[in-house]
Amino acid sequence: MSERILVPYDGSAPSEKALEYAFDTFPEGDVTALYVIPAPEGYRAVFEDAEDRIPAADEAHDQGRTILDEAGSIATERGRALETEIVTGKPERAIVELAEEEAFETIVIGSHGREGVSRVLLGSVAESVVRRSPIPVFVVR
């Protein structure tokens, strides 16, 4: 049985590098690219009408599918298979929860993503995944 690798993927340059690293480092691994749709948190989410959330959720899912299609192209260029997943939630929690629930053995994550300014060491999501994860995490710059 080959190793199961989870790669959080948001279409940013660091996430592309992480995906390429996963393919290069785990040539026999089963790689899954994960796109997380950030869920609104706190009191703001309570006041949103369900009708307002549904179109936004559909648009976010479509955007995630488009981004994961790009990941699929990278896999095809390298002659690799790629599974994809889209989940909704707080990214750092969703990544670790999926890794645990689906019995992934390794997470390969970009040092920072699309959001915010590039950090000196790690982006907040990557840092939180490293701290929370019960499995090995490779951080790719």
Secondary structure, DSSP 8 states (H G I E B T S, - for coil): ---EEEEE--SSHHHHHHHHHHHHH-TT-EEEEEEEEE---THHHHHS-HHHHHHHHHHHHHHHHHHHHHHHHHHHHTT---EEEEEEE-HHHHHHHHHHHTT-SEEEEESS-SSSS--SS--HHHHHHHHH-SS-EEEE-
